[in-house]
Amino acid sequence: MKDRIKRLIDFANENGLDGILIAKSSNVFYFTGASPLAGGYLLIRGDEAILYVPELEYEMAKEESFLPVEKFKKIDDFYSTLKGIKTLGVEGSMTLSMINALREKADVKDFKVVDDAIKELRIIKTKEEIEIIERACEIADRAVMAAIEDVTEGKKERDIAAKVEYVMKMNGAEKPAFETIIASGHRSALPHGVASDKRIEKGDLVVMDLGALYRHYNSDITRTIVVGSPNEKQREIYEIVLEAQRKAIEAVRPGMKAKELDSVARNIIAEYGYGEYFIHSLGHGVGLEIHEWPRISQHDETVLREGMVITIEPGIYMPKFGGVRIEDTVLVTKNGGRRLTKTERELI
């Protein structure tokens, strides 16, 4: 983590910044190792880096942070520590009200967004980060298998989601990475069809999209099954999505652009005549946030590099009929893509 701080200090010096202020919780953790629930501020000024936290977070932050920690009782006390900083590097997610407060109470004159510097660090995972993500993926695999076993005619989607989240927590997850999606029947055509009170019926397609948060890092997996025997149309679209997903994973390699990877799966689905039903990007980066860099979309020019962790999740969504999505968390290695989620992908 000390190298991460040095990179920010170098960035500040190279760009004429008097300081850098980090407030987003995932970034605070990334640079300090601390995760204060009530928020905290990492201030880099010159060669000094200090984590400032509200008084109620002080003792915990001292245990977690590898940087010096200071406490404040009122936010105005914190603003006073920024006096003398005229040009400040901030995150693009910083609120307008915070920017205005920094202008008025700390007399900061100019701001520069430092997201590109943070992205360049976080987009490549370290060996330690990858090991944690792998464990989060193992938990997700166990949870999706529990969901598959629990899907039966007459059961509510919400009850299956509760089982999934129980299994994740019993296997070490802090919480779900996002609201669990269990979408059956016509609802399977909703890409974000979070679990509802709908009861599962015989013949339903059931999309199960879930992830585990483990030691601050996320995993993401989707599987689709049919309750009973699939009909011809269900089997057809399932096999198309599976082919698109497999070939996209096989195509992963350092040096290719994210949009090129998206095209691998998108073109396959289009060739079968279902292009209009693939209505989202192929995937996204995964790490401290469930959606982070890169975006595996038609618009992302990011060049894939060894150490990136992404999802590959093509889908076909046909309103009133249903949908299919198959997703894995994938590590970009020097030899190609390696699936970190490993649950069987054949149609059950």
Buried (B, 14 or more C-beta within 10 A) or exposed (E): BEEBBEBBBEBBEEEEBBBBBBBBBBBBBBBBBBBBEEBBBBBBBEEEBBBBBBEEBBEBBBEBBBBEBBBBEEBEBBBEBBEEBEBBBBBEEBEEEBBEBBBEBBEBEEBBEBBEBBBEBBBBBEEEBBEBBBBBBBBBBBBBBBBBEBBEEEBBBBBBBBBBBEBBBEBBBBEBBBEBBBBBBBBBBBBEBBBBEBBBEEBBBBBBBBBBBBEBBBBBBBBBBBBEEBEEEBBBBBBBBBBBBBBBBEBBBBEBBBBBBBBBBBEBBBEBEBBEBBEBBBBBBBBBBBBBBBBBBEEBEBEBEBBBBBBBBBBBBBEEBBBBBBBBBBBBBEEBBBBBBEBEBEBE
